[in-house]
């Protein structure tokens, strides 16, 4: 029996190598494995906590969809949709908020950061963000929710909210488990920190070749002279190359580092060539899909139609439990 998997991604900027290696690659692999029933959505309502520009939100949402489809998401195999197209998410979020303790939300990392560090505007949406996320998850009753290690708290809160609802109204929601693949390494950015749009250190896999080259050639390295041996374990270029290359290619580059007479500039050229090679099919497909904007919208609508059937089924059950639908 297939395990149901659900995951969402915010449309908060251009998709970069870290997004792909950290989440999207695993999503496509689960879809193609034949062992998972996949529900993947674009969390455009969540993005409203930071994005306050309608045109920009619409364009970024379209870009995320275009990127997924270019990388191999198959709308026949995966239910792929926009969060905002399923009104049942927000209705369930309100219902869940009626059983969610304030203290549970006050402990959420994003809210604590907003209060203590002033990292984000302290809005009601930011405070109740975990409740909407719980609704996003619980409404489809998934078995697994792929998340990064820094997102595990959201799944813990979701399970707590499910438990509170079940204790008030009877067994309704399951306890979804987080899926955090140990094999997924932290993807270093061009400055050595974790790759993130907020740090401005990304490698944008669908950028024009000239832009991609500029990003790769800008990767920070140390000042070891060309002729001297280098430690590949301490090099950002090598760390990124390892995430894309074959074992044979990795061993060959490692040997060149340790031998000496090989500069970081040459390593960067190898990384650029590997990026262009790995993403060549996706970059070509993206060009083709960009010519038919309506296709992307049709895919999202088809996914929403399928997702809505499951969402309504759960919400009907919930309405009966709470007494709004006798």
C-alpha positions, 0 to 999 in steps of 0.5 A, a space after each residue: 500500500 502506498 504511503 501518502 506524502 505531503 509537502 509545501 513550498 513557499 513562493 518567496 523567491 527564485 528557486 536555487 540549488 539549495 531548494 532543489 537538493 534540499 527538497 525538490 529532488 527528493 519530491 521528484 524521486 518519491 513521485 517516481 518511486 511508485 511507492 508514494 501517493 504524493 501531494 505537493 502544493 505551493 504555499 502562497 497563503 503562507 507567503 503573505 507573511 512576507 510578500 505584500 505585492 500582488 504581482 510579485 506573489 503571482 509571478 513567484 507562484 508561477 515560477 515555482 510551478 514552472 520549476 517543479 514541472 521543468 525538473 520532472 514533476 508529473 501532474 498525472 502522478 502527483 497532486 500538485 496545486 496552490 494552497 489558495 485554491 483550496 478554501 477548505 484549508 483556511 476553514 479547517 485552520 479556524 476550527 483548529 485554532 479553537 482548540 490550539 493553546 496560545 502557549 503552543 504557538 508562543 513557543 514556535 521558532 518563527 514567532 520567538 524570533 520575531 519577538 526577540 530579534 525583530 526578524 519579521 513583522 509581528 502579525 496575527 498571521 505570523 503568530 497563527 502560521 503553525 495552525 494554518 500549516 497544521 490544517 494544510 497537513 491534516 486535511 489530507 491525512 498524510 503518513 509522511 511530511 518531508 521537512 528539513 531538520 529546522 522544520 521538525 517543530 512544525 510537525 510536532 506542533 501539528 501532532 499536538 494540535 491533532 491530539 487536542 482536536 481528537 481529545 475534544 471531538 473524537 478520533 479524527 486525525 492521524 499523527 503524521 511523521 516527519 521525513 528528514 532524510 539523513 543523506 541530504 547535506 546542508 548545501 553551502 552558499 557562495 559564501 560558505 554559509 547555508 545557501 539561502 535567499 536571505 543571505 544573497 548567496 544562492 546559485 540559481 539553477 535556471 539563471 541565464 548562463 552568464 549569470 550562473 557563471 558569475 555566481 559560480 566564479 564568485 564562490 569564496 575560497 581561501 588564498 592557497 597558491 595554485 601550485 600548492 596542494 589544497 584540502 578539498 574538505 575545506 573548499 566550498 567549490 568542492 562541497 558543491 561539486 560533490 553534491 552533483 558529480 559521480 563518485 569517479 568524478 569526485 575522486 578525480 577532482 579530489 586527487 587534483 586538489 591534493 596533488 597541487 598545481 590546480 587552482 580554484 578557478 579551474 575547480 569553479 569551471 568544472 563546477 559550472 560545467 557540471 551544473 550545466 550538464 546536470 540541469 540541461 534537460 530541465 533548462 531546455 524543458 523550462 524554455 518549452 513550458 515558458 512558451 505556454 503559460 496557460 499549461 502551468 495554470 491548467 496543471 495547477 487547476 487540475 491538481 486543485 480539483 483532485 486535492 479538493 475532493 480529499 480536502 472536502 472529505 476531511 472537512 465534512 467529517 470535521 464539521 460533523 464532529 464539531 456540530 456545524 453539520 448534523 
